[in-house]
Amino acid sequence: MNKVMDNLTKESIFYITPDVKRGIGLEGILPNYHIICTYFDPLIPILRNQGANIFCLNEKIGQKAMSFNNSGRLLDDVLVKDYICRNSKRTPHLLVFKPSIKIDLLCQKEGYVSLVNRAELNDQFEDKINFFCLVKKYFPEFQIPGTVGILEKLKFDALAKQLGLPFVIQFSHGWAGKTTFFITDKRDFIQLVSRFPKTTVKVNKYIDGFTILNNACICDGQVLISPSAIQISNIAELLEKPGVTCGRQWPARYLTDSQQEIISKITKKVGIIMHQTGFKGFFGLDFLIDKRNGHIFLSENNARFTASTPFYTKLELEYSFLPLIYYHLAAFLGKKIPVSYEVESSFVGSQIIFRNPKIDAKLFPNINYGVFQKNGKQLLESNYYPQNLTKEEFIFIRRTQKSTKGEDLELSRIECRGEVLKSENKLKNWIVNLFS
């Protein structure tokens, strides 16, 4: 693996992100890899002690940095441009979590090389309405029943008759379920229409199930696929609001071998369709599994890096796999490497994101970072190597800077090398004991 990784050691690569945790994964592997972030995080000094190159705007200009809440605005800052200039041994190459038109324009203006797909190409697949139409065309047997329309022109009675109650309304874009609305009665519908009358939305039948996600990468025309994970959501201790992502767990329990095979085949076919448009590199799919009959629905395409990418990369390195993010870089840099990705089924690791302030307040008060045993006893280690944890240990990270107000902000998280779910929507006892 090391010889293959050497292909990238000379490139100057900068990950631009408000949250430093988005850029974690390649620090310590690529010597000219830098993370440029907005907000201070308790991980920053720990990662620096481990040799990571990190520029934090919050440390330079204080609270003024709070308004730099997206990668485009951050990249346009004069201090950030100066840091990139001073630390570029060759042409600066940029990574971002979410492509945008502003990022594309800034790269063109400043002479940076973008290592992600253009915003237009990303939107072709990530836009929920675009993807609904793609699924209808290529995967009709795996499409959630529904329709698309402008909110003020949709009729509640007709939707309730067609889809039943509750039904689900989603906007074209949204993060972690922020623009997903569960309509239980006519009053819910009228309130939403009054707020967003001209918005085009996707309306789906509500499926009582759980979400499976995977990571994938298109490199040299091949579609590489990760093991599936189960998405953690609809757990009141993490957030009472339904539909908001609160972490993920590998392996994805509660799936049969047949279901796994179907998910893999769909992912490969989606990747081929994306490749034919010129898309390359990282993407991830979400699948909804109906609890009643096990039917699989293809629900969303994250046509970019996924929220799980940093942690997943750490796990890949522990298992000595060449990580998917490396194939992503090779695809954009035109590096010819052997393309082969086989991951063992024993792949285990979990992240839990706490968004419930009442529960977060009970988790290790006055501690922003720590390595703990499952019984809650804190260990002395002050480093960040989630891949090196034993099955009896976990890492706790509290978010100390909050850019915006909202009921679904990440307040803290736990990362471990074990499983955290007792069932699809219940936490294991050792997790519950930490705050009960």
BELVENZI-V953703 format. One record per helix or strand of 2 or more residues. SS is the DSSP state (h for helix, s for strand). FROM is the first residue (numbers start at 1). LEN is the number of residues. If there is no record, write none. Layout:
SS:FROM:LEN
SS:FROM:LEN
//
This chain:
h:2:7
s:12:6
h:20:4
s:33:5
h:43:7
s:53:4
h:57:11
h:71:5
h:78:9
s:92:5
h:101:10
s:113:2
h:119:8
h:128:11
h:140:3
s:146:5
h:151:3
h:156:8
s:167:4
s:180:4
h:186:10
s:200:6
s:209:11
s:222:4
s:229:3
s:247:4
h:257:20
s:281:10
s:296:7
h:309:10
h:324:10
s:349:6
h:357:4
s:369:5
h:386:3
s:393:6
s:412:5
s:421:3
s:426:2
h:429:7
//
